[in-house]
Amino acid sequence: MSTYTLDTATSRANPTPAPMKRLTVPAIRNRKGKEPIVMLTAYTTRMAQLLDPHCDVLLVGDSLGQVIYGLPSTLPVTLDMMIAHGAAVVRGSYHSVVIVDMPFGAYEASPERAFESAARVLAQTGAAGVKLEGGTAMAPIVEFLTRRGIPVMGHVGLTPQAVNALGGYGARGRSNAEHAQILDDARAIAEAGAFGIVAEGVVESLADEITAAVSVPVIGIGASARCDGQVLVAEDMLGLFERTPRFVKRYDDLAGRISAAVEAYAAEVRSRDFPSAEQVYAARD
């Protein structure tokens, strides 16, 4: 059960939570081949509150660099940024496993550097684990972390932190050599102790092979419906951006609805119809 007690009388950010038991990393690992895992990104407390009842995993993705801060890529995202948003998402959730991305430069140099960064993330956010990108080269780091009690989710295929080396955001695994390398990457990360793997932007047949080849859940994004679960950037699937990747299905048009609401507000302000009697305070009698 949740151990949080929130003062719901003083903050709109803290509505009364519905008590529920939070899922655990072992519970997610044990979902391999069973009920599909529902995963979405979350960066703020309020969004976490809205997504949490429907999700199994909330990912505090380094995609916040683009979604929240308007940065051109994930590369400028810092560990402090990830920790601040990770803590916010933990505060807003009671059911989902919260995983925080390790940003570029926070883990690649050495296992020791990775442990220092990951330990900060878990201690300062309350999250259940971290996610890091990379395959065979990162396997020793994954093993180092997991042997020291830090749950790790892997990420193979299209790895946005390596966009400069990859040359763009196109689908991966089309050539035989790249197909084989990504499959080897997934196997290496699973064998190193990762409790799950995100497979991003890979051709469908490769996603199916990865899912069958490893003993841990594979979470697809631009991959295959036969993966053990799916993840999307919440703002993409909610229609908050005009342009979204091909693999995103828009479940709403929040950008359009927000624009219409603000247009109506602006018109009422300019016509002095807002505030009306219902929104102002009368003088005391």
Summary of the structure (lengths in Angstrom):
residues: 285
radius of gyration: 20.8
end to end distance: 48.5
largest distance: 81.9
contacts: 920
relative contact order: 0.11
helix: 40%
strand: 14%
